[in-house]
């Protein structure tokens, strides 16, 4: 039987453990698509109606499963459609295998018009500034090494998307004799950088001497061992932990998790920043405070590019090391041994009481919140948490303020998957699909879905139904682009002008019937819901539907419109 270049590419996907491939169909990867569907052990296809949805699916999957998924992108049009979603994945350090088709590169083989406008020189240039690596192998013998390098780049820290582009002819020509896929296990993923011994010793010395140590956790966590290690370090130091929200490093109700607790940052004298990209934002007015000793361990300097300023502001630090959060915590625990800082137990006990009081207050406030003709967002989240109860779930995409963490007890590794990373809208629904694909059977993927974000790419809902996924979409429907409204208010106040906050930002005239829209895609959908009693009943039904393995959507009116 003849074998083709696309068969070799799919051999490599299978050997790499890629179980799912998201795509919007395109002629330039028809060879790869055929090779996938002709294999009994090939990756499952996740058909999407837009390339940005396909990449968002792979983005959510990568964070849920902890390994790459692939997305197929059709020549220059598919790549450009996907580009914002690729940028989200870049900013969020999500490992994705982006597989592109192009050409035919041979001009004599092109169809008039269409193949010409959809072919580019070095097609990867369109995304080169926001992927870890891109390549366009030009013969079958180069496919294997190119793929192995891309896989290692995507998996190694700091992780990120990679782009491989294949000419139509390379996919569809017969393989030359002797060309076979390399054994990928001979190319292990490079290990993460670790702090030098002297650096780790100095960091520990400063942490042990601190009166109010604080740990700010960025790209940390990922498995039970990492969460346990961070909790153990915090307890031994008597340190509070603030979670930046890009990953899930510590249980939301852990006694040392002081995220959102007033005064914790202001009291700190030594801060250990674990792979925090946006340290200026996290430190606020204390960034550059000479009374604050900052110990920074991270991998952000390995991601510097000239095009995007996603590297954030440079913050002064007493010590700065190129190391991952995991290797830094491991080094500190090894040096610490059985010791603990003076006063650690007392500080930890006091902190636990503060955290418990704060969480009780947040729950009480949410339970008492009311609004005319709408459900306040904290109340919505409280009721959603109650409806989920003890069922296994993951929060695939949540509120910008991460209010869920204040009201819910999130404890399992990867139970919260962060956000889009790059600020590009249209992420939530696609990422929730990816979360469902990357989760164990019986786990509900939950999306607290902003209405504006959903309306960017609502066709993602069709994919959720098509794949039969246990997903719950709860729409925070304030009928506005809320962030834009806030900016409108702020600039009008600065200029002493009238408040016309909804001009160019309101979505209430006319209001979108989101439940009907979702129903048209085949979802079980209800709404708009505007009363708490109705919300409780509707959420109970929706959770039952999602638990049965079908996607459900509840549209909830929240204040703002």
C-alpha positions as CSV (number, residue, x, y, z in Angstrom):
1,X,0.0,0.0,0.0
2,X,1.3,3.4,-0.9
3,X,2.1,5.9,1.9
4,X,2.1,9.6,1.6
5,X,3.7,12.6,3.4
6,X,0.5,13.2,5.3
7,X,0.6,9.6,6.6
8,X,4.0,10.4,8.1
9,X,2.7,13.6,9.8
10,X,-0.2,11.7,11.3
11,X,2.2,8.9,12.4
12,X,4.0,11.5,14.4
13,X,0.8,13.0,15.9
14,X,-0.2,9.5,17.1
15,X,3.2,8.7,18.5
16,X,3.2,12.1,20.3
17,X,0.0,11.1,22.1
18,X,-2.2,13.7,20.4
19,X,-5.8,12.4,20.9
20,X,-7.8,15.3,19.4
21,X,-7.4,17.6,16.5
22,X,-9.6,20.7,16.2
23,X,-10.2,22.1,12.7
24,X,-12.3,24.2,10.4
25,X,-12.0,22.4,7.0
26,X,-9.6,23.5,4.3
27,X,-8.3,22.1,1.1
28,X,-4.6,22.7,2.0
29,X,-4.6,20.0,4.7
30,X,-7.0,17.6,3.0
31,X,-4.1,15.1,2.9
32,X,-3.6,15.3,6.6
33,X,-7.4,15.1,7.2
34,X,-7.6,12.0,5.0
35,X,-4.7,10.3,6.8
36,X,-6.4,11.0,10.2
37,X,-9.8,9.5,9.2
38,X,-8.3,6.5,7.5
39,X,-6.6,5.3,10.8
40,X,-8.5,3.4,13.5
41,X,-6.1,4.8,16.1
42,X,-6.0,8.4,14.7
43,X,-6.8,11.5,16.7
44,X,-10.5,12.3,17.0
45,X,-11.6,15.4,15.0
46,X,-13.3,18.3,16.7
47,X,-15.1,20.2,13.9
48,X,-15.4,23.9,14.5
49,X,-17.0,26.7,12.5
50,X,-14.1,29.2,13.0
51,X,-10.4,28.7,13.3
52,X,-10.3,30.9,16.4
53,X,-12.6,28.4,18.0
54,X,-10.4,25.5,17.0
55,X,-7.4,27.2,18.6
56,X,-9.4,28.1,21.7
57,X,-10.4,24.4,22.0
58,X,-6.8,23.3,21.8
59,X,-5.9,26.1,24.4
60,X,-8.4,24.9,26.9
61,X,-7.4,21.2,26.3
62,X,-3.8,22.0,26.9
63,X,-4.5,23.5,30.3
64,X,-7.0,20.7,31.3
65,X,-4.9,17.7,30.2
66,X,-1.5,19.2,30.6
67,X,-0.4,18.1,27.2
68,X,-0.7,19.5,23.6
69,X,-3.6,19.2,21.3
70,X,-3.4,20.0,17.6
71,X,-5.3,22.5,15.5
72,X,-5.4,22.4,11.7
73,X,-5.3,25.8,10.0
74,X,-6.0,26.3,6.3
75,X,-3.4,28.3,4.5
76,X,-3.2,32.1,5.0
77,X,-6.9,32.6,5.6
78,X,-7.2,30.1,8.4
79,X,-4.0,31.2,10.0
80,X,-5.1,34.9,10.0
81,X,-8.5,34.0,11.3
82,X,-6.8,32.1,14.1
83,X,-4.2,34.7,14.9
84,X,-5.8,36.3,17.9
85,X,-6.5,33.0,19.5
86,X,-2.9,32.0,18.9
87,X,-1.8,35.2,20.6
88,X,-4.0,34.3,23.6
89,X,-2.3,30.9,23.8
90,X,1.1,32.6,23.5
91,X,0.4,35.0,26.3
92,X,-1.0,32.2,28.4
93,X,1.9,29.8,27.8
94,X,-0.4,27.1,26.4
95,X,1.3,24.3,24.4
96,X,-0.5,23.8,21.1
97,X,0.6,22.1,17.9
98,X,-0.7,24.4,15.1
99,X,-0.6,22.5,11.8
100,X,-0.9,24.6,8.7
101,X,-1.3,23.8,5.0
102,X,-0.1,25.9,2.2
103,X,0.4,26.0,-1.6
104,X,0.9,24.2,-3.8
105,X,4.2,26.0,-3.7
106,X,4.9,24.9,-7.2
107,X,3.3,27.6,-9.3
108,X,2.8,25.1,-12.2
109,X,0.5,23.0,-9.9
110,X,-1.7,25.9,-8.7
111,X,-5.3,26.4,-9.7
112,X,-6.0,29.8,-11.1
113,X,-6.8,32.6,-8.6
114,X,-7.7,30.7,-5.4
115,X,-4.3,28.9,-4.8
116,X,-2.5,32.1,-5.6
117,X,-4.3,34.3,-3.1
118,X,-4.1,31.6,-0.4
119,X,-0.3,30.9,-0.7
120,X,2.4,32.9,1.0
121,X,6.2,32.8,1.3
122,X,7.2,31.7,4.8
123,X,3.6,31.5,5.9
124,X,4.7,31.3,9.6
125,X,5.8,34.9,9.4
126,X,2.1,35.8,10.1
127,X,2.4,34.4,13.7
128,X,6.2,34.2,14.2
129,X,6.2,36.9,16.8
130,X,3.8,35.0,19.1
131,X,4.7,31.4,18.8
132,X,7.7,29.6,20.3
133,X,8.9,28.3,17.0
134,X,7.7,27.8,13.5
135,X,8.9,25.7,10.6
136,X,8.0,24.8,7.0
137,X,9.9,21.6,6.0
138,X,10.4,21.3,2.3
139,X,10.9,17.5,1.9
140,X,9.7,14.3,3.5
141,X,13.0,13.6,5.1
142,X,12.8,16.8,7.1
143,X,9.3,16.2,8.6
144,X,10.4,14.0,11.4
145,X,13.1,16.2,12.9
146,X,10.9,19.3,12.4
147,X,8.1,17.7,14.3
148,X,10.3,16.5,17.2
149,X,11.8,19.9,17.6
150,X,8.3,21.5,17.6
151,X,7.0,19.1,20.1
152,X,9.9,19.7,22.5
153,X,9.5,23.4,22.1
154,X,5.8,23.3,22.9
155,X,6.2,21.1,26.0
156,X,9.3,22.7,27.5
157,X,9.0,25.6,29.9
158,X,8.0,28.2,29.3
159,X,5.5,26.4,27.2
160,X,3.7,27.8,24.2
161,X,2.2,27.2,20.8
162,X,4.3,26.2,17.8
163,X,3.4,26.3,14.1
164,X,4.3,23.7,11.5
165,X,3.4,24.4,7.8
166,X,3.2,21.8,5.1
167,X,3.0,22.3,1.4
168,X,0.0,20.5,-0.2
169,X,2.5,18.6,-2.5
170,X,4.5,17.4,0.5
171,X,1.4,16.0,2.1
172,X,0.1,14.3,-1.0
173,X,3.2,13.0,-2.7
174,X,4.2,9.4,-2.0
175,X,6.8,9.0,0.6
176,X,10.3,8.2,-0.8
177,X,11.7,4.8,0.2
178,X,13.3,4.7,3.6
179,X,11.6,7.7,5.1
180,X,10.1,6.7,8.4
181,X,9.0,8.6,11.6
182,X,11.7,9.0,14.2
183,X,11.2,7.5,17.6
184,X,10.0,10.6,19.5
185,X,11.0,9.1,22.9
186,X,14.6,9.6,21.9
187,X,14.0,13.3,22.0
188,X,12.9,14.0,25.6
189,X,11.4,17.3,26.6
190,X,14.1,19.6,28.0
191,X,14.0,20.0,31.8
192,X,12.9,23.3,33.4
193,X,15.7,25.6,34.6
194,X,16.4,25.6,38.4
195,X,17.9,28.1,40.7
196,X,21.6,27.8,41.5
197,X,22.4,26.5,45.0
198,X,23.8,29.8,46.2
199,X,20.8,31.7,44.9
200,X,18.4,29.3,46.5
201,X,20.3,29.6,49.8
202,X,20.2,33.4,49.8
203,X,16.5,33.4,49.0
204,X,15.7,31.0,51.8
205,X,17.8,33.1,54.2
206,X,15.8,36.2,53.4
207,X,12.5,34.3,53.7
208,X,13.4,32.8,57.0
209,X,14.3,36.3,58.4
210,X,11.1,37.9,57.1
211,X,8.4,39.1,59.6
212,X,5.6,39.0,57.0
213,X,6.7,36.8,54.1
214,X,4.4,36.6,51.1
215,X,4.4,34.3,48.1
216,X,2.8,35.5,44.8
217,X,2.2,32.4,42.6
218,X,1.9,32.8,38.9
219,X,2.7,29.9,36.5
220,X,2.7,27.4,39.4
221,X,0.8,24.3,40.2
222,X,-0.5,21.8,37.6
223,X,-0.6,18.7,39.7
224,X,-1.2,17.5,43.2
225,X,2.5,17.3,44.1
226,X,3.0,20.9,43.0
227,X,0.0,22.1,45.1
228,X,1.2,20.1,48.1
229,X,4.7,21.5,47.8
230,X,3.6,25.1,47.7
231,X,1.3,24.6,50.7
232,X,4.1,23.0,52.6
233,X,6.5,25.8,51.8
234,X,3.9,28.4,52.8
235,X,3.3,26.6,56.1
236,X,7.0,26.3,56.9
237,X,7.5,30.0,56.3
238,X,4.3,31.2,57.8
239,X,3.7,32.9,54.5
240,X,0.5,34.1,52.9
241,X,0.0,33.1,49.2
242,X,-1.6,35.3,46.6
243,X,-2.7,33.5,43.4
244,X,-2.5,35.6,40.2
245,X,-5.1,33.5,38.5
246,X,-3.1,32.4,35.5
247,X,-3.0,28.8,36.9
248,X,-4.2,27.0,40.0
249,X,-1.4,26.7,42.5
250,X,-3.2,26.2,45.8
251,X,-6.7,25.2,46.9
252,X,-9.0,28.3,47.0
253,X,-9.9,27.6,50.7
254,X,-6.4,26.7,51.8
255,X,-5.7,28.5,55.1
256,X,-2.6,30.2,53.5
257,X,-4.4,31.3,50.4
258,X,-4.9,34.9,51.1
259,X,-5.9,36.0,47.6
260,X,-8.3,39.0,48.0
261,X,-7.7,39.3,51.7
262,X,-7.2,43.0,52.6
263,X,-3.9,44.1,54.0
264,X,-1.8,41.1,53.1
265,X,0.3,42.8,50.4
266,X,0.6,46.0,52.4
267,X,2.0,44.1,55.4
268,X,4.6,42.1,53.5
269,X,8.3,42.7,54.0
270,X,9.6,39.9,51.7
271,X,7.9,38.7,48.6
272,X,8.7,35.5,46.7
273,X,7.4,35.9,43.2
274,X,7.0,32.5,41.5
275,X,7.0,32.9,37.7
276,X,4.9,36.1,37.8
277,X,4.8,37.9,34.4
278,X,2.8,40.9,35.6
279,X,4.6,41.6,38.9
280,X,4.0,45.4,38.6
281,X,0.2,44.7,38.6
282,X,0.4,42.3,41.5
283,X,2.5,44.6,43.7
284,X,0.6,47.7,42.8
285,X,1.9,50.8,44.6
286,X,4.5,48.6,46.3
287,X,6.4,47.9,43.0
288,X,9.7,49.6,43.6
289,X,9.1,50.1,47.3
290,X,12.5,50.0,48.9
291,X,11.0,48.6,52.1
292,X,9.9,45.5,50.2
293,X,12.4,42.8,49.4
294,X,11.4,41.1,46.2
295,X,12.8,37.6,45.3
296,X,11.8,36.9,41.7
297,X,12.1,33.4,40.2
298,X,10.6,33.0,36.7
299,X,10.9,32.2,33.0
300,X,9.6,35.4,31.5
301,X,13.0,36.5,30.3
302,X,13.1,33.4,28.0
303,X,10.0,34.7,26.1
304,X,11.3,38.2,25.2
305,X,10.3,39.3,21.7
306,X,10.5,42.6,19.9
307,X,7.0,42.9,18.6
308,X,4.6,42.5,21.6
309,X,5.2,44.1,25.0
310,X,3.6,41.2,26.7
311,X,6.7,40.9,28.9
312,X,5.3,43.7,31.2
313,X,7.2,46.3,33.2
314,X,10.6,45.6,34.8
315,X,10.3,45.5,38.6
316,X,13.3,45.9,40.9
317,X,14.3,42.8,42.8
318,X,16.9,41.9,45.4
319,X,17.3,38.5,43.7
320,X,16.2,37.5,40.2
321,X,16.7,33.9,38.9
322,X,15.8,32.1,35.8
323,X,13.9,29.2,37.2
324,X,10.4,27.6,37.1
325,X,8.1,27.8,40.0
326,X,8.3,24.1,40.6
327,X,12.1,23.9,40.6
328,X,12.3,26.9,42.9
329,X,9.9,25.5,45.4
330,X,11.6,22.2,45.3
331,X,15.0,23.8,45.9
332,X,13.7,25.8,48.9
333,X,12.1,22.8,50.5
334,X,15.2,20.7,50.1
335,X,17.3,23.4,51.8
336,X,14.7,23.9,54.4
337,X,14.4,20.3,55.5
338,X,12.5,19.8,58.7
339,X,13.0,23.4,59.8
340,X,10.4,26.2,59.8
341,X,10.7,29.9,60.3
342,X,10.5,31.5,63.7
343,X,6.9,32.3,64.4
344,X,5.7,30.4,61.3
345,X,3.0,28.5,63.2
346,X,1.7,31.6,64.9
347,X,1.6,33.6,61.7
348,X,0.0,30.7,59.9
349,X,-2.7,30.3,62.6
350,X,-3.5,34.1,62.5
351,X,-3.6,34.0,58.7
352,X,-5.9,31.1,58.6
353,X,-8.4,32.9,60.9
354,X,-8.2,36.0,58.6
355,X,-8.8,33.9,55.5
356,X,-11.8,32.2,57.1
357,X,-13.3,35.5,58.2
358,X,-12.8,37.0,54.7
359,X,-14.4,34.0,53.0
360,X,-17.3,34.0,55.4
361,X,-17.8,37.7,54.7
362,X,-17.7,37.1,50.9
363,X,-20.3,34.3,51.2
364,X,-22.6,36.5,53.3
365,X,-22.3,39.4,51.0
366,X,-23.1,37.3,48.0
367,X,-26.1,35.7,49.7
368,X,-27.5,39.1,50.6
369,X,-26.9,40.7,47.2
370,X,-30.0,41.9,45.3
371,X,-30.9,43.9,42.3
372,X,-34.1,44.9,40.5
373,X,-34.8,42.8,37.5
374,X,-31.4,41.1,37.6
375,X,-29.2,38.8,39.6
376,X,-26.0,40.3,41.0
377,X,-22.9,38.4,39.8
378,X,-21.8,37.3,43.3
379,X,-25.3,35.9,44.0
380,X,-25.2,34.1,40.6
381,X,-21.9,32.5,41.5
382,X,-23.1,31.5,45.0
383,X,-26.2,29.8,43.5
384,X,-24.1,28.1,40.8
385,X,-21.7,26.7,43.4
386,X,-24.7,25.4,45.3
387,X,-26.2,23.8,42.2
388,X,-22.9,22.1,41.3
389,X,-22.7,20.7,44.9
390,X,-20.4,17.7,45.2
391,X,-20.4,16.9,41.5
392,X,-16.9,16.8,39.9
393,X,-16.4,19.9,37.8
394,X,-13.7,22.1,36.3
395,X,-14.0,25.9,36.0
396,X,-12.8,26.2,32.4
397,X,-13.4,29.9,32.2
398,X,-14.6,32.3,34.9
399,X,-15.1,35.9,35.8
400,X,-12.3,38.4,35.3
401,X,-12.2,39.1,39.1
402,X,-12.1,35.4,39.9
403,X,-15.0,35.8,42.3
404,X,-15.6,32.0,42.1
405,X,-12.5,31.5,44.2
406,X,-13.9,33.5,47.0
407,X,-17.2,31.6,47.1
408,X,-16.3,28.1,46.0
409,X,-14.0,25.5,47.4
410,X,-11.8,24.6,44.5
411,X,-9.3,21.9,45.6
412,X,-8.4,19.6,42.8
413,X,-5.4,20.0,40.5
414,X,-6.4,21.9,37.3
415,X,-9.9,22.5,38.7
416,X,-9.5,26.1,37.6
417,X,-7.9,26.8,34.2
418,X,-7.2,30.5,34.2
419,X,-8.3,32.8,31.5
420,X,-7.5,33.7,27.9
421,X,-4.1,35.3,28.6
422,X,-4.0,37.8,25.7
423,X,-7.2,39.7,26.3
424,X,-8.7,38.5,23.0
425,X,-12.5,37.9,23.1
426,X,-14.2,34.7,21.8
427,X,-12.2,32.4,24.1
428,X,-14.6,31.1,26.8
429,X,-16.8,28.7,24.9
430,X,-14.0,27.2,22.9
431,X,-11.8,26.7,25.9
432,X,-14.7,25.1,27.7
433,X,-15.0,22.5,24.9
434,X,-11.2,21.9,25.1
435,X,-11.5,21.5,28.9
436,X,-14.3,18.9,28.4
437,X,-12.2,17.0,25.9
438,X,-9.2,17.0,28.2
439,X,-11.0,16.0,31.4
440,X,-11.9,12.6,32.9
441,X,-15.4,11.2,32.1
442,X,-18.1,12.5,34.4
443,X,-16.4,15.9,35.0
444,X,-18.6,18.9,34.1
445,X,-16.7,21.7,32.3
446,X,-18.2,25.0,33.6
447,X,-18.0,28.3,31.8
448,X,-19.1,31.5,33.5
449,X,-19.5,33.1,30.2
450,X,-19.5,36.8,29.5
451,X,-22.1,37.7,27.0
452,X,-19.8,39.9,24.8
453,X,-17.2,37.2,24.7
454,X,-19.8,34.6,23.7
455,X,-21.2,36.8,20.9
456,X,-17.8,37.0,19.3
457,X,-17.8,33.3,18.4
458,X,-21.2,31.8,19.3
459,X,-20.8,29.0,16.8
460,X,-18.6,27.2,19.3
461,X,-21.8,26.1,20.9
462,X,-22.5,23.9,17.9
463,X,-19.2,22.1,18.4
464,X,-20.1,21.4,22.0
465,X,-23.4,19.8,20.9
466,X,-21.8,18.0,17.9
467,X,-19.3,16.3,20.2
468,X,-21.8,15.6,23.0
469,X,-19.8,17.2,25.8
470,X,-20.7,17.6,29.5
471,X,-20.4,21.4,29.5
472,X,-22.4,24.0,31.4
473,X,-22.4,27.6,30.0
474,X,-23.8,30.1,32.5
475,X,-24.0,33.5,30.7
476,X,-23.2,36.6,32.7
477,X,-25.5,38.7,30.6
478,X,-25.1,42.4,31.5
479,X,-25.9,43.3,27.9
480,X,-22.8,45.5,27.5
481,X,-19.1,45.4,27.0
482,X,-18.5,46.1,30.6
483,X,-14.9,47.0,30.4
484,X,-15.6,49.6,27.7
485,X,-18.4,51.1,29.8
486,X,-15.9,51.5,32.7
487,X,-13.5,53.3,30.4
488,X,-16.3,55.5,29.1
489,X,-17.2,56.5,32.6
490,X,-13.6,57.2,33.6
491,X,-12.7,59.3,30.6
492,X,-16.0,61.3,30.9
493,X,-15.2,62.0,34.6
494,X,-11.7,63.0,33.8
495,X,-12.9,65.5,31.2
496,X,-15.9,66.7,33.3
497,X,-18.3,65.7,30.6
498,X,-21.7,64.0,30.7
499,X,-21.9,60.3,31.3
500,X,-23.0,58.6,28.1
501,X,-21.5,55.3,29.1
502,X,-23.5,52.9,26.8
503,X,-22.8,54.7,23.5
504,X,-20.8,52.2,21.5
505,X,-20.7,49.7,24.3
506,X,-24.3,48.6,25.1
507,X,-25.9,45.4,23.8
508,X,-29.4,46.0,25.0
509,X,-30.9,47.7,21.9
510,X,-31.9,45.2,20.7
511,X,-31.2,42.6,23.3
512,X,-29.9,39.3,22.0
513,X,-32.0,36.3,22.8
514,X,-29.1,34.2,23.8
515,X,-31.1,31.1,24.9
516,X,-32.9,31.0,21.6
517,X,-29.6,31.4,19.8
518,X,-28.1,28.5,21.8
519,X,-31.2,26.4,21.2
520,X,-30.7,26.9,17.5
521,X,-27.3,25.2,17.8
522,X,-29.0,22.2,19.6
523,X,-28.2,23.1,23.2
524,X,-30.6,22.7,26.1
525,X,-31.0,26.4,26.9
526,X,-33.0,28.6,29.3
527,X,-33.3,32.3,29.9
528,X,-33.0,35.1,30.3
529,X,-33.4,34.5,34.1
530,X,-33.7,37.5,36.3
531,X,-35.0,36.2,39.7
532,X,-33.0,34.1,42.2
533,X,-35.8,31.6,42.8
534,X,-36.1,30.9,39.1
535,X,-32.3,30.8,38.8
536,X,-32.0,28.1,41.5
537,X,-34.5,25.9,39.7
538,X,-33.0,26.4,36.3
539,X,-29.4,25.8,37.4
540,X,-30.5,22.5,39.0
541,X,-32.0,21.4,35.7
542,X,-28.9,22.6,33.8
543,X,-26.5,20.8,36.0
544,X,-28.4,17.6,35.6
545,X,-28.4,17.9,31.8
546,X,-24.6,18.6,31.8
547,X,-24.0,15.7,34.2
548,X,-25.9,13.4,31.7
549,X,-23.3,14.2,29.1
550,X,-25.0,17.0,27.1
551,X,-24.2,20.7,27.0
552,X,-26.5,23.2,28.7
553,X,-26.8,26.9,28.8
554,X,-28.5,29.3,31.2
555,X,-28.7,33.0,30.3
556,X,-28.8,35.1,33.5
557,X,-29.4,38.9,33.5
558,X,-26.9,40.7,35.7
559,X,-26.8,44.4,36.6
560,X,-25.5,46.7,34.0
561,X,-27.9,46.9,31.1
